[in-house]
Amino acid sequence: MGRFEIDQKAFDNIFQRLKKAIPKWHEFVEISFLPDEMKEAYQVMIDKKAKQIGVFQPMPKSDSEYGIF
């Protein structure tokens, strides 16, 4: 299985939980008090790390990006 000897079911569960958490991480960054340029940097970093471990999900566009607000 690998260096950590985690069974496949547990391994898959961990990755599913990570995959589900990514959109929430993006939300937390968006509502933070960070300057916009730092928010963008964090969003890019989240996506880059998610791609590295194989759980990338494109960040959903906010309502403001769709021109709703």
BELGITA-V415192 format. One record per residue. N is the residue number from 1. RES is the residue in three letters. SS is DSSP state (H for helix, E for strand, C for the rest). OMEGA is omega as a letter, one per 30 degrees, with the letter a starting at -180 (* if undefined). Layout:
n:N res:RES ss:SS omega:OMEGA
n:N res:RES ss:SS omega:OMEGA
This chain:
n:1 res:MET ss:C omega:a
n:2 res:GLY ss:C omega:a
n:3 res:ARG ss:C omega:a
n:4 res:PHE ss:C omega:l
n:5 res:GLU ss:C omega:l
n:6 res:ILE ss:C omega:l
n:7 res:ASP ss:C omega:a
n:8 res:GLN ss:H omega:a
n:9 res:LYS ss:H omega:l
n:10 res:ALA ss:H omega:l
n:11 res:PHE ss:H omega:l
n:12 res:ASP ss:H omega:l
n:13 res:ASN ss:H omega:l
n:14 res:ILE ss:H omega:a
n:15 res:PHE ss:H omega:l
n:16 res:GLN ss:H omega:l
n:17 res:ARG ss:H omega:l
n:18 res:LEU ss:H omega:a
n:19 res:LYS ss:H omega:l
n:20 res:LYS ss:H omega:a
n:21 res:ALA ss:H omega:a
n:22 res:ILE ss:H omega:l
n:23 res:PRO ss:H omega:l
n:24 res:LYS ss:H omega:l
n:25 res:TRP ss:H omega:l
n:26 res:HIS ss:H omega:l
n:27 res:GLU ss:H omega:l
n:28 res:PHE ss:H omega:l
n:29 res:VAL ss:H omega:a
n:30 res:GLU ss:H omega:a
n:31 res:ILE ss:C omega:a
n:32 res:SER ss:C omega:l
n:33 res:PHE ss:C omega:l
n:34 res:LEU ss:C omega:l
n:35 res:PRO ss:C omega:a
n:36 res:ASP ss:H omega:a
n:37 res:GLU ss:H omega:l
n:38 res:MET ss:H omega:l
n:39 res:LYS ss:H omega:l
n:40 res:GLU ss:H omega:l
n:41 res:ALA ss:H omega:l
n:42 res:TYR ss:H omega:l
n:43 res:GLN ss:H omega:l
n:44 res:VAL ss:H omega:a
n:45 res:MET ss:H omega:l
n:46 res:ILE ss:H omega:a
n:47 res:ASP ss:H omega:l
n:48 res:LYS ss:H omega:l
n:49 res:LYS ss:H omega:l
n:50 res:ALA ss:H omega:l
n:51 res:LYS ss:H omega:a
n:52 res:GLN ss:H omega:a
n:53 res:ILE ss:H omega:l
n:54 res:GLY ss:C omega:l
n:55 res:VAL ss:C omega:a
n:56 res:PHE ss:C omega:l
n:57 res:GLN ss:C omega:l
n:58 res:PRO ss:C omega:a
n:59 res:MET ss:C omega:l
n:60 res:PRO ss:C omega:l
n:61 res:LYS ss:C omega:l
n:62 res:SER ss:C omega:l
n:63 res:ASP ss:H omega:a
n:64 res:SER ss:H omega:l
n:65 res:GLU ss:H omega:l
n:66 res:TYR ss:H omega:l
n:67 res:GLY ss:C omega:a
n:68 res:ILE ss:C omega:a
n:69 res:PHE ss:C omega:*
